[in-house]
């Protein structure tokens, strides 16, 4: 089984769609094997998104991600990265397919409700950023 990281971003938490995101994950044969709510500092957000440091959106993204609570989850399943990215929809919610999380709940390209790892290597880094091995259960 493969693993990926999911984040319900501050806008998703503020909109009270945590349960809906979890429902969509679980109803697509994916298992949540770790979960917690936290609030990142600006420095923690900068560390998490360090790969984007040179991009023009880096400051606004890290400000946004530190602006409120988030829910981080480790999800496990067959083809989990591709499956979860399909569930999330395109980064730009206006281009996202009908019925995806972003199409249904996002309000702009940055406030797009969820984040998901884009590769096994990224998933390994992102999971380790938020969880130690004792916090991840096998189901």
N, CA, C and O atoms as a GROMACS GRO file, in nm:
protein
  556
    1UNK      N    1   0.083  -0.120   0.000
    1UNK     CA    2   0.000   0.000   0.000
    1UNK      C    3   0.087   0.125   0.000
    1UNK      O    4   0.187   0.132   0.071
    2UNK      N    5   0.049   0.220  -0.079
    2UNK     CA    6   0.120   0.348  -0.086
    2UNK      C    7   0.052   0.448   0.008
    2UNK      O    8  -0.062   0.429   0.051
    3UNK      N    9   0.127   0.556   0.039
    3UNK     CA   10   0.077   0.659   0.128
    3UNK      C   11   0.095   0.797   0.066
    3UNK      O   12   0.183   0.818  -0.017
    4UNK      N   13   0.010   0.889   0.108
    4UNK     CA   14   0.022   1.028   0.068
    4UNK      C   15  -0.022   1.117   0.183
    4UNK      O   16  -0.085   1.071   0.278
    5UNK      N   17   0.012   1.244   0.173
    5UNK     CA   18  -0.031   1.341   0.273
    5UNK      C   19  -0.147   1.421   0.216
    5UNK      O   20  -0.148   1.458   0.098
    6UNK      N   21  -0.244   1.448   0.300
    6UNK     CA   22  -0.354   1.538   0.268
    6UNK      C   23  -0.356   1.648   0.371
    6UNK      O   24  -0.338   1.624   0.491
    7UNK      N   25  -0.380   1.769   0.325
    7UNK     CA   26  -0.403   1.881   0.417
    7UNK      C   27  -0.536   1.945   0.382
    7UNK      O   28  -0.561   1.979   0.266
    8UNK      N   29  -0.620   1.961   0.482
    8UNK     CA   30  -0.737   2.047   0.466
    8UNK      C   31  -0.688   2.184   0.511
    8UNK      O   32  -0.655   2.204   0.628
    9UNK      N   33  -0.683   2.276   0.417
    9UNK     CA   34  -0.622   2.407   0.439
    9UNK      C   35  -0.712   2.496   0.528
    9UNK      O   36  -0.826   2.461   0.556
   10UNK      N   37  -0.657   2.611   0.572
   10UNK     CA   38  -0.736   2.699   0.661
   10UNK      C   39  -0.874   2.736   0.607
   10UNK      O   40  -0.968   2.748   0.685
   11UNK      N   41  -0.888   2.753   0.476
   11UNK     CA   42  -1.020   2.788   0.422
   11UNK      C   43  -1.116   2.670   0.434
   11UNK      O   44  -1.235   2.691   0.459
   12UNK      N   45  -1.068   2.548   0.416
   12UNK     CA   46  -1.153   2.430   0.432
   12UNK      C   47  -1.198   2.410   0.575
   12UNK      O   48  -1.313   2.373   0.600
   13UNK      N   49  -1.106   2.434   0.670
   13UNK     CA   50  -1.142   2.425   0.812
   13UNK      C   51  -1.246   2.532   0.846
   13UNK      O   52  -1.346   2.504   0.912
   14UNK      N   53  -1.221   2.656   0.800
   14UNK     CA   54  -1.314   2.767   0.828
   14UNK      C   55  -1.452   2.744   0.768
   14UNK      O   56  -1.552   2.788   0.825
   15UNK      N   57  -1.459   2.674   0.655
   15UNK     CA   58  -1.588   2.647   0.589
   15UNK      C   59  -1.659   2.525   0.648
   15UNK      O   60  -1.768   2.489   0.604
   16UNK      N   61  -1.596   2.461   0.747
   16UNK     CA   62  -1.655   2.342   0.810
   16UNK      C   63  -1.680   2.229   0.711
   16UNK      O   64  -1.786   2.165   0.714
   17UNK      N   65  -1.582   2.204   0.623
   17UNK     CA   66  -1.595   2.093   0.528
   17UNK      C   67  -1.500   1.977   0.560
   17UNK      O   68  -1.475   1.891   0.476
   18UNK      N   69  -1.448   1.974   0.683
   18UNK     CA   70  -1.358   1.866   0.724
   18UNK      C   71  -1.427   1.730   0.705
   18UNK      O   72  -1.371   1.639   0.645
   19UNK      N   73  -1.547   1.718   0.757
   19UNK     CA   74  -1.620   1.592   0.748
   19UNK      C   75  -1.648   1.552   0.605
   19UNK      O   76  -1.641   1.433   0.571
   20UNK      N   77  -1.680   1.647   0.521
   20UNK     CA   78  -1.708   1.617   0.380
   20UNK      C   79  -1.582   1.568   0.309
   20UNK      O   80  -1.589   1.474   0.229
   21UNK      N   81  -1.467   1.629   0.337
   21UNK     CA   82  -1.342   1.583   0.276
   21UNK      C   83  -1.311   1.441   0.323
   21UNK      O   84  -1.275   1.356   0.242
   22UNK      N   85  -1.324   1.416   0.452
   22UNK     CA   86  -1.300   1.282   0.505
   22UNK      C   87  -1.395   1.180   0.442
   22UNK      O   88  -1.354   1.070   0.404
   23UNK      N   89  -1.520   1.217   0.429
   23UNK     CA   90  -1.619   1.127   0.367
   23UNK      C   91  -1.578   1.091   0.224
   23UNK      O   92  -1.590   0.976   0.183
   24UNK      N   93  -1.532   1.189   0.149
   24UNK     CA   94  -1.492   1.163   0.011
   24UNK      C   95  -1.368   1.074   0.004
   24UNK      O   96  -1.358   0.988  -0.084
   25UNK      N   97  -1.276   1.094   0.096
   25UNK     CA   98  -1.157   1.009   0.101
   25UNK      C   99  -1.199   0.865   0.129
   25UNK      O  100  -1.162   0.773   0.055
   26UNK      N  101  -1.276   0.846   0.234
   26UNK     CA  102  -1.314   0.711   0.275
   26UNK      C  103  -1.408   0.643   0.177
   26UNK      O  104  -1.404   0.521   0.163
   27UNK      N  105  -1.492   0.718   0.110
   27UNK     CA  106  -1.585   0.656   0.015
   27UNK      C  107  -1.517   0.620  -0.117
   27UNK      O  108  -1.581   0.564  -0.207
   28UNK      N  109  -1.390   0.651  -0.130
   28UNK     CA  110  -1.312   0.615  -0.248
   28UNK      C  111  -1.206   0.509  -0.217
   28UNK      O  112  -1.099   0.507  -0.279
   29UNK      N  113  -1.235   0.424  -0.121
   29UNK     CA  114  -1.150   0.312  -0.083
   29UNK      C  115  -1.010   0.354  -0.040
   29UNK      O  116  -0.913   0.280  -0.061
   30UNK      N  117  -0.998   0.471   0.021
   30UNK     CA  118  -0.872   0.517   0.079
   30UNK      C  119  -0.889   0.518   0.229
   30UNK      O  120  -0.996   0.550   0.281
   31UNK      N  121  -0.782   0.484   0.300
   31UNK     CA  122  -0.788   0.476   0.447
   31UNK      C  123  -0.705   0.587   0.509
   31UNK      O  124  -0.592   0.613   0.468
   32UNK      N  125  -0.763   0.653   0.609
   32UNK     CA  126  -0.690   0.753   0.687
   32UNK      C  127  -0.619   0.678   0.798
   32UNK      O  128  -0.683   0.613   0.881
   33UNK      N  129  -0.485   0.686   0.798
   33UNK     CA  130  -0.408   0.611   0.898
   33UNK      C  131  -0.340   0.702   1.000
   33UNK      O  132  -0.274   0.654   1.093
   34UNK      N  133  -0.354   0.833   0.983
   34UNK     CA  134  -0.307   0.931   1.082
   34UNK      C  135  -0.379   1.062   1.053
   34UNK      O  136  -0.406   1.096   0.938
   35UNK      N  137  -0.411   1.137   1.161
   35UNK     CA  138  -0.481   1.264   1.142
   35UNK      C  139  -0.463   1.351   1.265
   35UNK      O  140  -0.465   1.302   1.378
   36UNK      N  141  -0.445   1.482   1.241
   36UNK     CA  142  -0.444   1.578   1.352
   36UNK      C  143  -0.470   1.718   1.299
   36UNK      O  144  -0.449   1.748   1.182
   37UNK      N  145  -0.518   1.802   1.390
   37UNK     CA  146  -0.540   1.943   1.359
   37UNK      C  147  -0.429   2.022   1.427
   37UNK      O  148  -0.392   1.994   1.541
   38UNK      N  149  -0.378   2.121   1.356
   38UNK     CA  150  -0.273   2.206   1.411
   38UNK      C  151  -0.274   2.340   1.339
   38UNK      O  152  -0.346   2.357   1.240
   39UNK      N  153  -0.195   2.433   1.389
   39UNK     CA  154  -0.178   2.560   1.319
   39UNK      C  155  -0.029   2.585   1.302
   39UNK      O  156   0.045   2.594   1.400
   40UNK      N  157   0.013   2.596   1.178
   40UNK     CA  158   0.154   2.621   1.148
   40UNK      C  159   0.189   2.767   1.174
   40UNK      O  160   0.106   2.856   1.158
   41UNK      N  161   0.313   2.790   1.213
   41UNK     CA  162   0.367   2.925   1.216
   41UNK      C  163   0.411   2.958   1.073
   41UNK      O  164   0.417   2.870   0.988
   42UNK      N  165   0.439   3.083   1.049
   42UNK     CA  166   0.491   3.125   0.917
   42UNK      C  167   0.620   3.047   0.886
   42UNK      O  168   0.637   3.000   0.773
   43UNK      N  169   0.708   3.034   0.982
   43UNK     CA  170   0.834   2.963   0.962
   43UNK      C  171   0.810   2.816   0.928
   43UNK      O  172   0.877   2.762   0.840
   44UNK      N  173   0.717   2.753   0.995
   44UNK     CA  174   0.684   2.613   0.964
   44UNK      C  175   0.625   2.600   0.823
   44UNK      O  176   0.658   2.506   0.751
   45UNK      N  177   0.540   2.693   0.786
   45UNK     CA  178   0.483   2.691   0.650
   45UNK      C  179   0.592   2.711   0.546
   45UNK      O  180   0.591   2.647   0.441
   46UNK      N  181   0.687   2.800   0.574
   46UNK     CA  182   0.799   2.822   0.482
   46UNK      C  183   0.883   2.696   0.467
   46UNK      O  184   0.930   2.665   0.357
   47UNK      N  185   0.904   2.623   0.576
   47UNK     CA  186   0.978   2.498   0.569
   47UNK      C  187   0.905   2.392   0.487
   47UNK      O  188   0.966   2.321   0.408
   48UNK      N  189   0.774   2.384   0.507
   48UNK     CA  190   0.695   2.285   0.434
   48UNK      C  191   0.695   2.315   0.284
   48UNK      O  192   0.706   2.224   0.203
   49UNK      N  193   0.682   2.442   0.248
   49UNK     CA  194   0.673   2.482   0.108
   49UNK      C  195   0.806   2.532   0.053
   49UNK      O  196   0.808   2.607  -0.045
   50UNK      N  197   0.918   2.493   0.114
   50UNK     CA  198   1.051   2.540   0.072
   50UNK      C  199   1.078   2.516  -0.076
   50UNK      O  200   1.151   2.593  -0.138
   51UNK      N  201   1.020   2.412  -0.133
   51UNK     CA  202   1.039   2.382  -0.275
   51UNK      C  203   0.989   2.497  -0.364
   51UNK      O  204   1.032   2.511  -0.478
   52UNK      N  205   0.898   2.578  -0.312
   52UNK     CA  206   0.841   2.690  -0.388
   52UNK      C  207   0.903   2.825  -0.352
   52UNK      O  208   0.851   2.929  -0.392
   53UNK      N  209   1.012   2.824  -0.277
   53UNK     CA  210   1.071   2.947  -0.223
   53UNK      C  211   1.096   3.055  -0.328
   53UNK      O  212   1.081   3.173  -0.298
   54UNK      N  213   1.134   3.019  -0.447
   54UNK     CA  214   1.165   3.116  -0.553
   54UNK      C  215   1.042   3.159  -0.634
   54UNK      O  216   1.052   3.244  -0.722
   55UNK      N  217   0.929   3.101  -0.606
   55UNK     CA  218   0.808   3.133  -0.683
   55UNK      C  219   0.743   3.260  -0.630
   55UNK      O  220   0.753   3.290  -0.511
   56UNK      N  221   0.678   3.336  -0.716
   56UNK     CA  222   0.618   3.463  -0.674
   56UNK      C  223   0.506   3.448  -0.571
   56UNK      O  224   0.477   3.543  -0.498
   57UNK      N  225   0.443   3.332  -0.564
   57UNK     CA  226   0.331   3.312  -0.471
   57UNK      C  227   0.375   3.261  -0.334
   57UNK      O  228   0.291   3.239  -0.248
   58UNK      N  229   0.506   3.241  -0.313
   58UNK     CA  230   0.557   3.181  -0.189
   58UNK      C  231   0.510   3.256  -0.063
   58UNK      O  232   0.459   3.193   0.030
   59UNK      N  233   0.526   3.387  -0.060
   59UNK     CA  234   0.488   3.463   0.060
   59UNK      C  235   0.338   3.457   0.087
   59UNK      O  236   0.297   3.436   0.201
   60UNK      N  237   0.257   3.474  -0.016
   60UNK     CA  238   0.113   3.471   0.008
   60UNK      C  239   0.068   3.331   0.047
   60UNK      O  240  -0.022   3.316   0.130
   61UNK      N  241   0.128   3.228  -0.012
   61UNK     CA  242   0.094   3.090   0.022
   61UNK      C  243   0.128   3.059   0.168
   61UNK      O  244   0.046   3.003   0.240
   62UNK      N  245   0.248   3.095   0.210
   62UNK     CA  246   0.289   3.064   0.347
   62UNK      C  247   0.213   3.149   0.448
   62UNK      O  248   0.184   3.102   0.558
   63UNK      N  249   0.181   3.273   0.413
   63UNK     CA  250   0.094   3.355   0.500
   63UNK      C  251  -0.042   3.288   0.517
   63UNK      O  252  -0.093   3.275   0.628
   64UNK      N  253  -0.099   3.245   0.405
   64UNK     CA  254  -0.229   3.181   0.408
   64UNK      C  255  -0.226   3.051   0.490
   64UNK      O  256  -0.315   3.028   0.572
   65UNK      N  257  -0.125   2.969   0.468
   65UNK     CA  258  -0.119   2.840   0.537
   65UNK      C  259  -0.096   2.856   0.687
   65UNK      O  260  -0.125   2.765   0.764
   66UNK      N  261  -0.043   2.971   0.729
   66UNK     CA  262  -0.023   2.998   0.872
   66UNK      C  263  -0.139   3.079   0.932
   66UNK      O  264  -0.135   3.115   1.050
   67UNK      N  265  -0.240   3.107   0.852
   67UNK     CA  266  -0.347   3.197   0.895
   67UNK      C  267  -0.454   3.133   0.982
   67UNK      O  268  -0.535   3.203   1.043
   68UNK      N  269  -0.455   3.001   0.990
   68UNK     CA  270  -0.558   2.934   1.069
   68UNK      C  271  -0.528   2.787   1.081
   68UNK      O  272  -0.430   2.738   1.024
   69UNK      N  273  -0.611   2.715   1.154
   69UNK     CA  274  -0.589   2.571   1.172
   69UNK      C  275  -0.599   2.494   1.040
   69UNK      O  276  -0.671   2.533   0.948
   70UNK      N  277  -0.525   2.384   1.035
   70UNK     CA  278  -0.531   2.290   0.923
   70UNK      C  279  -0.551   2.151   0.979
   70UNK      O  280  -0.526   2.126   1.097
   71UNK      N  281  -0.596   2.060   0.895
   71UNK     CA  282  -0.605   1.919   0.932
   71UNK      C  283  -0.512   1.843   0.839
   71UNK      O  284  -0.527   1.847   0.717
   72UNK      N  285  -0.415   1.774   0.898
   72UNK     CA  286  -0.321   1.695   0.819
   72UNK      C  287  -0.354   1.547   0.839
   72UNK      O  288  -0.384   1.502   0.949
   73UNK      N  289  -0.347   1.473   0.729
   73UNK     CA  290  -0.380   1.330   0.732
   73UNK      C  291  -0.281   1.252   0.648
   73UNK      O  292  -0.231   1.300   0.546
   74UNK      N  293  -0.254   1.131   0.690
   74UNK     CA  294  -0.184   1.035   0.606
   74UNK      C  295  -0.290   0.941   0.552
   74UNK      O  296  -0.369   0.883   0.628
   75UNK      N  297  -0.291   0.927   0.421
   75UNK     CA  298  -0.390   0.842   0.354
   75UNK      C  299  -0.316   0.727   0.288
   75UNK      O  300  -0.208   0.744   0.232
   76UNK      N  301  -0.376   0.610   0.296
   76UNK     CA  302  -0.315   0.490   0.241
   76UNK      C  303  -0.412   0.424   0.144
   76UNK      O  304  -0.534   0.427   0.165
   77UNK      N  305  -0.358   0.364   0.039
   77UNK     CA  306  -0.442   0.292  -0.055
   77UNK      C  307  -0.368   0.262  -0.184
   77UNK      O  308  -0.256   0.307  -0.205
   78UNK      N  309  -0.432   0.186  -0.267
   78UNK     CA  310  -0.377   0.151  -0.397
   78UNK      C  311  -0.383   0.276  -0.488
   78UNK      O  312  -0.487   0.341  -0.499
   79UNK      N  313  -0.272   0.308  -0.552
   79UNK     CA  314  -0.262   0.426  -0.638
   79UNK      C  315  -0.310   0.552  -0.567
   79UNK      O  316  -0.375   0.638  -0.627
   80UNK      N  317  -0.277   0.564  -0.438
   80UNK     CA  318  -0.333   0.669  -0.352
   80UNK      C  319  -0.300   0.810  -0.401
   80UNK      O  320  -0.385   0.898  -0.393
   81UNK      N  321  -0.181   0.832  -0.451
   81UNK     CA  322  -0.145   0.969  -0.494
   81UNK      C  323  -0.231   1.011  -0.611
   81UNK      O  324  -0.292   1.118  -0.608
   82UNK      N  325  -0.238   0.928  -0.714
   82UNK     CA  326  -0.320   0.962  -0.831
   82UNK      C  327  -0.468   0.970  -0.795
   82UNK      O  328  -0.539   1.059  -0.840
   83UNK      N  329  -0.512   0.876  -0.714
   83UNK     CA  330  -0.654   0.871  -0.676
   83UNK      C  331  -0.694   0.996  -0.596
   83UNK      O  332  -0.799   1.055  -0.620
   84UNK      N  333  -0.608   1.036  -0.499
   84UNK     CA  334  -0.642   1.153  -0.419
   84UNK      C  335  -0.632   1.281  -0.501
   84UNK      O  336  -0.714   1.372  -0.484
   85UNK      N  337  -0.534   1.290  -0.589
   85UNK     CA  338  -0.522   1.410  -0.673
   85UNK      C  339  -0.645   1.423  -0.765
   85UNK      O  340  -0.690   1.534  -0.793
   86UNK      N  341  -0.697   1.312  -0.811
   86UNK     CA  342  -0.819   1.314  -0.892
   86UNK      C  343  -0.938   1.361  -0.808
   86UNK      O  344  -1.021   1.439  -0.855
   87UNK      N  345  -0.946   1.314  -0.684
   87UNK     CA  346  -1.053   1.356  -0.592
   87UNK      C  347  -1.046   1.506  -0.561
   87UNK      O  348  -1.149   1.573  -0.552
   88UNK      N  349  -0.922   1.557  -0.547
   88UNK     CA  350  -0.905   1.700  -0.516
   88UNK      C  351  -0.948   1.786  -0.633
   88UNK      O  352  -1.015   1.888  -0.613
   89UNK      N  353  -0.912   1.749  -0.754
   89UNK     CA  354  -0.939   1.831  -0.872
   89UNK      C  355  -0.822   1.922  -0.902
   89UNK      O  356  -0.726   1.929  -0.824
   90UNK      N  357  -0.827   1.990  -1.014
   90UNK     CA  358  -0.720   2.079  -1.059
   90UNK      C  359  -0.694   2.188  -0.955
   90UNK      O  360  -0.785   2.231  -0.885
   91UNK      N  361  -0.567   2.232  -0.948
   91UNK     CA  362  -0.528   2.339  -0.854
   91UNK      C  363  -0.616   2.461  -0.874
   91UNK      O  364  -0.662   2.522  -0.777
   92UNK      N  365  -0.639   2.498  -0.998
   92UNK     CA  366  -0.730   2.608  -1.029
   92UNK      C  367  -0.872   2.551  -1.029
   92UNK      O  368  -0.911   2.478  -1.119
   93UNK      N  369  -0.947   2.586  -0.927
   93UNK     CA  370  -1.081   2.528  -0.909
   93UNK      C  371  -1.172   2.551  -1.029
   93UNK      O  372  -1.265   2.473  -1.052
   94UNK      N  373  -1.147   2.657  -1.106
   94UNK     CA  374  -1.229   2.684  -1.224
   94UNK      C  375  -1.207   2.579  -1.333
   94UNK      O  376  -1.292   2.561  -1.420
   95UNK      N  377  -1.092   2.512  -1.328
   95UNK     CA  378  -1.060   2.408  -1.426
   95UNK      C  379  -1.085   2.268  -1.370
   95UNK      O  380  -1.068   2.169  -1.442
   96UNK      N  381  -1.124   2.259  -1.245
   96UNK     CA  382  -1.144   2.129  -1.181
   96UNK      C  383  -1.271   2.062  -1.233
   96UNK      O  384  -1.369   2.128  -1.268
   97UNK      N  385  -1.266   1.930  -1.236
   97UNK     CA  386  -1.382   1.852  -1.282
   97UNK      C  387  -1.497   1.864  -1.182
   97UNK      O  388  -1.476   1.883  -1.062
   98UNK      N  389  -1.618   1.854  -1.234
   98UNK     CA  390  -1.737   1.855  -1.150
   98UNK      C  391  -1.728   1.743  -1.047
   98UNK      O  392  -1.682   1.633  -1.078
   99UNK      N  393  -1.772   1.773  -0.925
   99UNK     CA  394  -1.774   1.673  -0.819
   99UNK      C  395  -1.644   1.659  -0.742
   99UNK      O  396  -1.636   1.582  -0.647
  100UNK      N  397  -1.540   1.732  -0.784
  100UNK     CA  398  -1.414   1.726  -0.709
  100UNK      C  399  -1.421   1.821  -0.589
  100UNK      O  400  -1.504   1.912  -0.586
  101UNK      N  401  -1.333   1.800  -0.493
  101UNK     CA  402  -1.332   1.882  -0.372
  101UNK      C  403  -1.312   2.029  -0.407
  101UNK      O  404  -1.384   2.115  -0.357
  102UNK      N  405  -1.215   2.056  -0.491
  102UNK     CA  406  -1.186   2.196  -0.524
  102UNK      C  407  -1.299   2.261  -0.605
  102UNK      O  408  -1.331   2.378  -0.582
  103UNK      N  409  -1.358   2.189  -0.696
  103UNK     CA  410  -1.469   2.246  -0.773
  103UNK      C  411  -1.585   2.281  -0.680
  103UNK      O  412  -1.650   2.384  -0.698
  104UNK      N  413  -1.609   2.196  -0.583
  104UNK     CA  414  -1.724   2.214  -0.494
  104UNK      C  415  -1.701   2.318  -0.383
  104UNK      O  416  -1.797   2.380  -0.338
  105UNK      N  417  -1.576   2.337  -0.338
  105UNK     CA  418  -1.555   2.420  -0.220
  105UNK      C  419  -1.454   2.534  -0.232
  105UNK      O  420  -1.453   2.623  -0.147
  106UNK      N  421  -1.369   2.535  -0.334
  106UNK     CA  422  -1.264   2.637  -0.344
  106UNK      C  423  -1.320   2.772  -0.387
  106UNK      O  424  -1.425   2.781  -0.451
  107UNK      N  425  -1.247   2.877  -0.349
  107UNK     CA  426  -1.288   3.013  -0.388
  107UNK      C  427  -1.184   3.084  -0.474
  107UNK      O  428  -1.217   3.180  -0.543
  108UNK      N  429  -1.060   3.038  -0.471
  108UNK     CA  430  -0.958   3.090  -0.564
  108UNK      C  431  -0.844   2.990  -0.573
  108UNK      O  432  -0.847   2.886  -0.507
  109UNK      N  433  -0.745   3.019  -0.654
  109UNK     CA  434  -0.637   2.923  -0.681
  109UNK      C  435  -0.556   2.889  -0.556
  109UNK      O  436  -0.504   2.778  -0.545
  110UNK      N  437  -0.546   2.983  -0.463
  110UNK     CA  438  -0.472   2.959  -0.339
  110UNK      C  439  -0.562   2.899  -0.231
  110UNK      O  440  -0.523   2.806  -0.161
  111UNK      N  441  -0.680   2.953  -0.219
  111UNK     CA  442  -0.777   2.904  -0.121
  111UNK      C  443  -0.859   2.793  -0.187
  111UNK      O  444  -0.977   2.807  -0.216
  112UNK      N  445  -0.789   2.682  -0.208
  112UNK     CA  446  -0.850   2.572  -0.282
  112UNK      C  447  -0.874   2.448  -0.194
  112UNK      O  448  -0.880   2.336  -0.244
  113UNK      N  449  -0.888   2.470  -0.064
  113UNK     CA  450  -0.939   2.376   0.036
  113UNK      C  451  -0.844   2.264   0.075
  113UNK      O  452  -0.831   2.233   0.194
  114UNK      N  453  -0.777   2.202  -0.021
  114UNK     CA  454  -0.695   2.086   0.010
  114UNK      C  455  -0.560   2.089  -0.059
  114UNK      O  456  -0.540   2.156  -0.160
  115UNK      N  457  -0.467   2.014  -0.001
  115UNK     CA  458  -0.335   1.990  -0.059
  115UNK      C  459  -0.314   1.840  -0.060
  115UNK      O  460  -0.359   1.770   0.031
  116UNK      N  461  -0.247   1.791  -0.162
  116UNK     CA  462  -0.207   1.651  -0.167
  116UNK      C  463  -0.070   1.637  -0.229
  116UNK      O  464  -0.035   1.713  -0.320
  117UNK      N  465   0.007   1.543  -0.182
  117UNK     CA  466   0.141   1.518  -0.237
  117UNK      C  467   0.131   1.483  -0.385
  117UNK      O  468   0.034   1.422  -0.430
  118UNK      N  469   0.235   1.523  -0.461
  118UNK     CA  470   0.232   1.499  -0.605
  118UNK      C  471   0.320   1.384  -0.653
  118UNK      O  472   0.320   1.351  -0.772
  119UNK      N  473   0.396   1.322  -0.562
  119UNK     CA  474   0.482   1.210  -0.600
  119UNK      C  475   0.516   1.129  -0.474
  119UNK      O  476   0.499   1.179  -0.362
  120UNK      N  477   0.565   1.007  -0.491
  120UNK     CA  478   0.605   0.929  -0.373
  120UNK      C  479   0.716   0.998  -0.292
  120UNK      O  480   0.715   0.991  -0.169
  121UNK      N  481   0.809   1.063  -0.359
  121UNK     CA  482   0.918   1.133  -0.290
  121UNK      C  483   0.865   1.251  -0.210
  121UNK      O  484   0.903   1.271  -0.094
  122UNK      N  485   0.777   1.328  -0.270
  122UNK     CA  486   0.715   1.441  -0.201
  122UNK      C  487   0.632   1.391  -0.083
  122UNK      O  488   0.636   1.449   0.025
  123UNK      N  489   0.558   1.284  -0.103
  123UNK     CA  490   0.475   1.227   0.004
  123UNK      C  491   0.561   1.187   0.123
  123UNK      O  492   0.524   1.213   0.238
  124UNK      N  493   0.675   1.124   0.098
  124UNK     CA  494   0.763   1.082   0.207
  124UNK      C  495   0.811   1.203   0.288
  124UNK      O  496   0.810   1.199   0.411
  125UNK      N  497   0.853   1.309   0.219
  125UNK     CA  498   0.897   1.431   0.288
  125UNK      C  499   0.782   1.493   0.366
  125UNK      O  500   0.798   1.528   0.483
  126UNK      N  501   0.666   1.507   0.302
  126UNK     CA  502   0.553   1.576   0.363
  126UNK      C  503   0.496   1.499   0.482
  126UNK      O  504   0.460   1.560   0.582
  127UNK      N  505   0.488   1.368   0.472
  127UNK     CA  506   0.439   1.289   0.585
  127UNK      C  507   0.533   1.305   0.704
  127UNK      O  508   0.488   1.325   0.816
  128UNK      N  509   0.663   1.295   0.678
  128UNK     CA  510   0.762   1.307   0.786
  128UNK      C  511   0.764   1.447   0.846
  128UNK      O  512   0.806   1.464   0.961
  129UNK      N  513   0.721   1.546   0.770
  129UNK     CA  514   0.718   1.684   0.821
  129UNK      C  515   0.617   1.698   0.935
  129UNK      O  516   0.639   1.775   1.029
  130UNK      N  517   0.508   1.623   0.927
  130UNK     CA  518   0.400   1.636   1.026
  130UNK      C  519   0.386   1.518   1.122
  130UNK      O  520   0.330   1.535   1.231
  131UNK      N  521   0.434   1.400   1.086
  131UNK     CA  522   0.408   1.281   1.166
  131UNK      C  523   0.536   1.203   1.192
  131UNK      O  524   0.622   1.191   1.105
  132UNK      N  525   0.547   1.149   1.315
  132UNK     CA  526   0.654   1.052   1.340
  132UNK      C  527   0.594   0.912   1.323
  132UNK      O  528   0.472   0.898   1.314
  133UNK      N  529   0.678   0.811   1.320
  133UNK     CA  530   0.630   0.676   1.291
  133UNK      C  531   0.529   0.624   1.394
  133UNK      O  532   0.445   0.541   1.360
  134UNK      N  533   0.537   0.672   1.518
  134UNK     CA  534   0.444   0.626   1.622
  134UNK      C  535   0.304   0.683   1.605
  134UNK      O  536   0.209   0.634   1.665
  135UNK      N  537   0.291   0.786   1.523
  135UNK     CA  538   0.160   0.850   1.503
  135UNK      C  539   0.085   0.793   1.383
  135UNK      O  540  -0.028   0.833   1.356
  136UNK      N  541   0.148   0.701   1.312
  136UNK     CA  542   0.086   0.646   1.193
  136UNK      C  543   0.046   0.501   1.222
  136UNK      O  544   0.131   0.418   1.254
  137UNK      N  545  -0.083   0.473   1.210
  137UNK     CA  546  -0.137   0.340   1.240
  137UNK      C  547  -0.148   0.258   1.114
  137UNK      O  548  -0.158   0.312   1.004
  138UNK      N  549  -0.146   0.128   1.129
  138UNK     CA  550  -0.177   0.038   1.019
  138UNK      C  551  -0.319  -0.009   1.038
  138UNK      O  552  -0.362  -0.038   1.150
  139UNK      N  553  -0.392  -0.016   0.928
  139UNK     CA  554  -0.532  -0.058   0.940
  139UNK      C  555  -0.559  -0.175   0.851
  139UNK      O  556  -0.671  -0.225   0.846
   0.00000   0.00000   0.00000
